[in-house]
Amino acid sequence: ELLIQKRAADKITFPSIWANSCCSHPLYIDNEIDGIDGARRAAKRKMEHELGIEQDLIDSNQLCFITKMHYRARADEKWVEHEIDYIFALNCDVETKSNPNEIAELKYVTEDELQELFDQGEKIGPWFRLIKENFLNDIWNTLDDLSKATDGKLHKMDECQ
């Protein structure tokens, strides 16, 4: 199953939408600006901040780097996200405690349940839609060895909604 989150209603961009488990959002600090390894450290920091998963419970090498994507998505007339996302997969069993300032709801879904969520017209984060449409199938199919889903490329996506 995949852990997904519904973003908190008071988020500035993309409130109350379904999204991937967690984003890394590396900071411009020494240990987070060095590519894949920096993004791994940032992901662990954000997993603790958003999901309540203590950083020492996850070894950085457990975060399997899959790929990167460059996208742009307009949240509203004022805000636009324009990012390069490092996409990691983690296959583990940990307890979560969501931060209510970040997350309204957490849910584990199967591949079919995720498809139903998309088909039912739920609000989905544009970056998560890109991940599902372009990379998630390979991740689902290689859970026994996530390195098989890795391509390491930077995928330039069109502006998305």
C-alpha positions as MATLAB code, in Angstrom:
seq = 'ELLIQKRAADKITFPSIWANSCCSHPLYIDNEIDGIDGARRAAKRKMEHELGIEQDLIDSNQLCFITKMHYRARADEKWVEHEIDYIFALNCDVETKSNPNEIAELKYVTEDELQELFDQGEKIGPWFRLIKENFLNDIWNTLDDLSKATDGKLHKMDECQ';
ca = [
       0.000    0.000    0.000;
       0.972    3.611   -0.581;
       0.692    6.266    2.105;
      -0.969    9.411    0.760;
      -1.938   12.629    2.481;
      -4.676   15.194    2.173;
      -3.026   18.551    2.690;
      -4.296   20.799    5.478;
      -7.074   23.219    4.582;
      -5.011   26.253    5.574;
      -1.999   25.524    3.354;
      -1.145   28.555    1.200;
      -0.794   26.499   -1.974;
      -2.982   23.570   -2.928;
      -5.004   23.276    0.307;
      -7.216   20.218    0.916;
      -5.859   18.202   -1.995;
      -4.573   14.626   -2.067;
      -0.842   14.263   -2.553;
       2.095   11.919   -2.197;
       3.278   10.828    1.252;
       5.748   13.663    1.768;
       7.876   16.146   -0.189;
      11.497   16.847    0.696;
      11.789   20.605    0.057;
      15.574   20.828    0.564;
      16.766   23.947    2.323;
      19.711   25.990    1.124;
      21.977   24.628    3.862;
      25.191   22.633    3.595;
      23.792   19.160    4.202;
      20.741   19.540    1.922;
      22.115   21.225   -1.215;
      24.238   18.370   -2.523;
      21.916   16.648   -4.992;
      20.448   13.237   -4.223;
      22.075   12.838   -0.801;
      20.956   16.316    0.245;
      17.414   15.603   -0.944;
      17.480   12.349    1.075;
      18.408   14.264    4.229;
      15.700   16.835    3.484;
      13.147   14.051    2.960;
      13.973   12.574    6.369;
      13.607   16.027    7.956;
      10.222   16.554    6.292;
       9.039   13.023    7.154;
       9.567   13.934   10.798;
       7.961   17.383   10.396;
       4.905   16.247    8.418;
       4.454   12.577    9.329;
       6.013   12.373   12.800;
       8.528    9.709   11.706;
      11.671   10.207   13.763;
      14.721   10.668   11.548;
      16.743    7.972   13.295;
      14.116    5.335   12.380;
      14.962    5.621    8.672;
      18.424    5.035    7.250;
      19.043    7.452    4.369;
      19.975    4.532    2.123;
      16.471    3.089    2.591;
      15.155    6.025    0.555;
      15.511    4.660   -2.963;
      16.086    7.465   -5.466;
      13.802    6.878   -8.458;
      14.074    9.978  -10.639;
      13.675   13.769  -10.792;
      11.015   15.855  -12.479;
      10.839   19.542  -13.298;
       7.333   20.978  -13.306;
       5.349   24.168  -12.966;
       1.842   24.376  -11.513;
      -0.287   27.425  -10.796;
      -2.030   27.188   -7.425;
      -4.106   30.344   -7.934;
      -3.762   33.843   -9.392;
      -1.012   34.656   -6.865;
       1.028   31.462   -6.330;
       2.921   29.188   -8.714;
       5.050   26.180   -7.855;
       8.067   25.809  -10.117;
      10.236   22.992   -8.806;
      12.534   20.119   -9.418;
      11.250   17.208   -7.346;
      13.473   14.323   -6.350;
      11.272   11.245   -6.222;
      12.140    8.605   -3.651;
      10.407    5.384   -2.665;
      10.552    3.820    0.764;
       9.199    0.372    1.545;
       8.898    0.085    5.326;
       6.495   -0.246    8.219;
       6.542    2.739   10.588;
       4.002    4.511   12.739;
       2.970    8.003   11.730;
       1.613   10.973   13.644;
       0.600   13.675   11.205;
       1.237   17.354   11.842;
      -2.206   19.052   11.638;
      -0.601   22.229   10.258;
       0.500   20.198    7.241;
      -1.898   17.272    6.896;
      -5.675   16.930    7.252;
      -5.778   13.182    6.621;
      -3.467   10.235    5.996;
      -4.537    7.079    4.253;
      -2.933    3.899    2.938;
      -4.233    2.912   -0.495;
      -3.792    0.011   -2.852;
      -3.101    0.625   -6.516;
      -6.808    0.115   -7.312;
      -7.949    2.380   -4.473;
      -5.630    5.127   -5.689;
      -7.057    4.798   -9.195;
     -10.582    5.094   -7.743;
      -9.555    8.281   -5.931;
      -8.366    9.742   -9.240;
     -11.439    8.489  -11.140;
     -13.888    9.924   -8.579;
     -12.720   13.447   -9.284;
     -11.043   14.075   -5.932;
      -8.743   17.101   -5.869;
      -5.241   15.801   -6.600;
      -1.974   17.720   -6.368;
      -0.648   18.400   -9.869;
       2.809   17.023   -8.986;
       1.204   13.867   -7.567;
      -0.813   13.424  -10.760;
       2.454   13.623  -12.742;
       4.099   11.091  -10.431;
       1.170    8.699  -10.780;
       0.917    9.044  -14.550;
       4.647    8.751  -15.233;
       6.438    6.827  -12.477;
       4.179    5.159   -9.944;
       3.354    2.088  -12.029;
       7.050    1.165  -12.175;
       7.317    1.631   -8.411;
       4.265   -0.576   -7.728;
       5.739   -3.263   -9.981;
       9.177   -3.310   -8.340;
       8.433   -3.183   -4.624;
      10.641   -6.252   -4.145;
      13.617   -4.316   -5.579;
      12.926   -0.590   -5.902;
      16.237    0.005   -7.659;
      14.601   -1.522  -10.766;
      12.348    1.566  -10.972;
      15.296    3.972  -10.907;
      16.185    5.876  -14.050;
      18.005    8.817  -12.445;
      16.972   11.204  -15.212;
      15.562   14.695  -14.952;
      12.139   14.626  -16.629;
      10.948   18.011  -17.879;
       7.174   18.128  -17.604;
       4.824   20.617  -19.172;
       2.936   23.057  -16.986;
       0.362   21.026  -15.118;
      -2.908   21.622  -13.286;
];
